C-alpha cells in the first residue's frame, strides 16, 4: 500500500479547505438568490415615489453589495483560522502573527515595536492638543465686562456709520439712510444738532482732528464739510440697567413699530454745507480726514477714491485701480497713508508721505467683499470682510496676515481701540464681538429681549476719552448704543 509524502498530504489539505470555502460561498449565494424576490414583494406593499423598475434595480445592486461583503467576511474568517494555526506552530519560538502578510511572521517583533512607537506618538500628540485646548479655555475665562450705558434713538431709518469727536466738546455723530446726520450728547442721549444738507443716504461721518467740523459722504454722489457749534446739557443720573445682560432671547418684530416715533426733541438743523466736494460719478460710500485736517479722501462706487484740498475744494488726486465698487476708506492717525477697501476682495494702501511718489500696495487675502480696513497705532492694518473673517496685517510684511479671526457672520465696519488694541466686530447677525490683536476672543456684547441691537449692526467706534461710555455701535434698527467695556488687567497685559 503506497504511502503519501508530506508534500502531497499538505496539498490535499489545502485543496479540501479551498473546496469547503467555495461550497460555503455557493451555499451563501444560493440563499441570497431568494432574497430579491422577497424584497420586491415587500417593496410592493410600501409607498414610494420611485418607479417600480428603478426600485427593483436598486434592490438588485444592494443585494450584490451585500453578497460581496459576505464573501469578504467568509474569507476573513478563513484567514483568522490560518493565523491561529500558524501562531500555534510559532508559539514555541516566541513569535506570533497578527495578520497582514502571513509569510513574514518573523517580522512581528519589529512591527510590534513600530506599533508601540506610533501609539506613544499619538498619545503625546493628543495630550498636547488637549492641553492646548484647555489652556485656550483658561485664557478666555476672564473676559471683558460689557455693560449697556445709553441708547441714542431718533433716526427714521437705519444708521450706517458713527464717530466720536476728537476735540472738545465730546459728542457722538451718526450717519443715517434717512438723509440726515445727527450729533448727540454722550451722557444724556439727547440730540444736539441735525445736519440735513444731503439729498441721499448719509453713509459716513468723520470729525476734524482739531476743529468743530464734520465730513459726511452721501448717496447723492457728494461729500459735505459742515461746521457745528453745540452746547452740552448738564449730565443726568444714569438709568437703572441692572437687568440681565447675557440672555440670547431674540427681539420680536413687533418692536419695529416703536421706531416710528416722532424722532428726537426739537434741535437746531443745518441745511447748507460749508464745502461741497463733487467729482464722483457714483455713490460716495465713505470719507475721512488726512492727518492735519487739510485734505480729505473719499471712496465711491465709481471704483475710485479722490483726494481733495479742503480750503480750495479742488481735486488733488484720483486713486484708481480697484476692479469693483469701493466700500470704505480710512486714513492713518499720524502719517499720510490711506487704505481703501473694495468689493473686488482686496484693499489697497496708498502712500502720500513723499509728494513726488504715490505708491500703492494691494492686499489679497479675503474671498469676498472687504467691508472695511482700518489702521491701528503702529504698523498694522485690520480688515473685515463678508467672507466672515477679520485679518490683522503688518505693513512691513504684506504677503500674509499675522492673525486671522473666523466668525459665523459677515463683518461690517470694524474699529480698533488705540489704547487697549481691541477690535470691535459688528456683524450681520446682530452680534458684536471683541477680539485682541492676536485673534483671541475677549467678549460678546450682550443682547437680550430688552437690550442690544435688533437688526444688523453696521458700525462700531471707540471713544478713548470717556471711560464710562467707551464703545459705540449702530445698526439698521435705527439706534446707536453706548457701551462700557472693562478689560481685566490680565487681558491687557497679554
Buried (B, 14 or more C-beta within 10 A) or exposed (E): EEEEEEEEEEEEEEEEEEEEBEEBBEEBEEEBEEBBEEBBEEBEEEEEEEEEEEBBEEBEEEBEEEBEEBBEEBEEEBEEEEBEEBBEEBEEEEBBBEEEEEEEBEBBEEBEEEEEEEEEEEEEEEEEEEEEEEEEEEBEEBBBEBBBBBBBBBBBBBBBBBBBBBEEBBBBBBBBBBBBBBBBBBBBBBBBBBBBBBEBBBBBBBBBBEEBBBBBBBBBBBBBBBEBEBEBEEEEEEEEBEEEBEBEEEBEEEEEEEBEEEBBEEBEEBEEBBBBBBBBEBBBBBBBBBBEBEBBBBBBBBBBBBBBBBEEBEBEBEBEBBEEBBBBBBBBEEBBBBBBBBBBBBBBBBBBEEEEEBEEEEBEBBEEBBBBBBBBEEEBBBBBBBBBBBBBBBBEEBEEBEBEBEBEBBBBBBBBBBEBBBBBBBBBEBBBBBBBBEBBBBBBBBBBBBBBBBBBBBBBBBBEEBEBBBBBBBBBBBBBBBBBBEBEEEBEEE
